[in-house]
Structures are given as C-alpha cells and as structure tokens.
Amino acid sequence: MPTDILLFIVFGFLLIVGLFSGFFEKVTGIKIHTHSAFNRPSNAYLNQKEREDYERIMKELSKIDPEIVSQARKNVESSIYANTIQNVLLEAQKLKRIKEQGTYEERIKRSFKLVVNKIQTDKISNQDLERLEKLFKLKEAGVISEAEYNKEKDKIIK
C-alpha cells in the first residue's frame, strides 16, 4: 500500500516535470504553451507561420497609439475572451475606430441629423420625425433596403 502511494507521487512528479520540460510535447505532439500573451514567446514553440503572424500583429500594434493599446490589453485581460495578442489587436482597432468616429449610436445620430437637415423640418410634426428616425435606424441596421427607406420617407415627408 505505501509503495503504491510512493509510485503515484513519483509518476505524478515525472508527469509534471515532463509537461514543463517539453518532453510531453515531443512524445504526444500536444503543444503546451506556458508563456504570457504579452511576452515574446520563445522560438522553440513557434513555427514559421506563427512567428510571422506574431511579428505582423506587433507591427500593427506599434502603429496604434500606446494609450489605446494599453486600454485594449486591460479590456482583453478582464474579458471572457482568450488573452491573446490577436484579441488585443482587435480590441485596439475597435477602440481606435471609436476614438476616431465615435460609437455606433453617435454615428447614427450624426447621419440622421444630416438626413433631417436636408429635409425642411418645419413642415414635419414631431411624430413624423420620430417615424423617420425609426426608419433610418432600420435602414442602418440593414433590416430594410435603401429603396424601401426612400419610399417610406417620401410618404412621411409629403
């Protein structure tokens, strides 16, 4: 009985050592990465394609404002998504777009204001203006086509 426990401990220790030494990976072919997503991984674990992808992503991140990249890393670390450099790049690109163009709601409001400014608003009631705004949101979301939107808009305006 004590021999079984001792063997269990020894084999468990060897398994753990094998996992971290790379022996397990060589024997089974299953990759186990123990590096952080933000530290440059050792080339022993990366094949040529992965290395090229990593360098491309790092080059893309270097073009983005460091404050945005830092915020993107924080967002990815606190999210449910995998903490990978690819997700950091996607989050950084999203934050950069929001900083440059505003949120989706802000862009919709700006676009709607442009549409309303083209129409003489003094001839339209508030209720019709609300209907126009709903139509515009449906068109922007892709629920209705441009032709349907224009047809309904013309009905409301007249």
N, C-alpha and C positions, 0 to 999 in steps of 0.2 A: 504493500500500500504506500509507504513513504517513497519507494522507488518510483512509483507511477507519478506522484506529485513532483518529484525531482525531475523526472524526464519531461513532464509537462512544462515546467518552468524553463528548463534548458532549451527545449524546442521553441517555446514562445519567445525566449530571448534571441535565439538564432533567427527566427522569422522577422522580428523587429529589426535586428541588425541588417538582415538581408534586404528589407524594404528600403532602408536608408542608404545602403551602400551601392544600390543599383544592381545587385546580384539577382534580386527577384525580377526586375525588369528584363534582364538578359535571359533568364530562364523561361519566363512566361510570355514575354512580349508585351505585357501590360505596362503602360507608362504611368509613373507616379511622380508628379511634379511637386516639389516641396518648396518652390520659390514663391515669393510675393509677386503680385501682378505688376508692381511698380519698380521692382529691382530688375536689372537686366539679367535674364536667365543665362545660365551657363550654356555654352555652345554644345556641351555633351548631350543635352536634352533636346536640342533644336535641330531639325533638319534644314536643308537649304531654303525650302519654301517658307517655313515658319520664321526663319531669320529675316528673309526678305519682307515678309508681312510686318514683322515687328519693326524693322527699320523704316518702312513706309509709314506706319502709324506714328512712330516717333517724329518723323519729318513733318507729318500733317499737324501733330500737336504743337510742334515748335512754331508753326505759322499762326497759331491762335494765341490770344492774349493770355499771359500766365495766370492772371486772376481768374479768368474763365475756366482754365484747365484745372486750377486748384479747386474751384467750386464744383466742377464736374466730378473730380475724384471723390470729394466729400459726398456728393449725391449718390454716386455709384456704391461707395462703401456702406452707406446707410440704406441702400435699396435692397429689394429681394433678388435683384439680378446678379449674375456672376460678376465678381470683382476682377474683371479682365481689362487689359489695356484697350481692347476693341470697344468695350462698352463705355470706357472713359472718353474715347474719341467721339463716339456717337452722342454722348451727353454733352460734350464740349461744343460740338457742332450745333446741337439743339439750342444751347444757351447762347451761343454766338448769334444764331438766327433771331432768337427772341430779343437779344440786345439791339440788333440792327433794325429789325422790322416790327417788333412788338409782339404781344401774344396773339393768338388766333382771334380772340374776341376783339382786341384793339384793331386788328387789320380789317375785320368785318365791319366795325363801326366806321372806320375811315372810308372804306369802299362805299358803304351805304350813304355816308354824308356826301360823297361825290355824286352818287346817283340822285339823291334828293336835291342837291344844288342845281342839277341840270333841269329839274322839274320846277315849275313855279309853285312853291309850297303854299302860297296864299290861297290858291284855288282848291286845295285838298284839305279835307277835315282830318282831325287827329285820328279818328277811327280808320280812315283810308290810309293814313301814314303808317299806322301800326300794321295794317294788312300788307302794305308794301314792304315793310321791314321783315315780316314773316316770310313773304315770298322770296325776298332777297336771300335770307338765311337758307331757305330750302334750295335755292339755286346754287349757292356757295357750297352747300353740303353735297350737292350732286343728286339730290332727290328728284328735282325737276330739271328739264332741259332749258337751254337758253331761249328757244322758241316759245315754250310754254310760259316761261317767265315773262317774256316780252308781251305775249298775248294777254296774260292776266294783268300785267302792269298797265297796258293800254286801256283795258276795261275800267280799271280803278281811276286812272287819270281823267278819262272822259266823263 
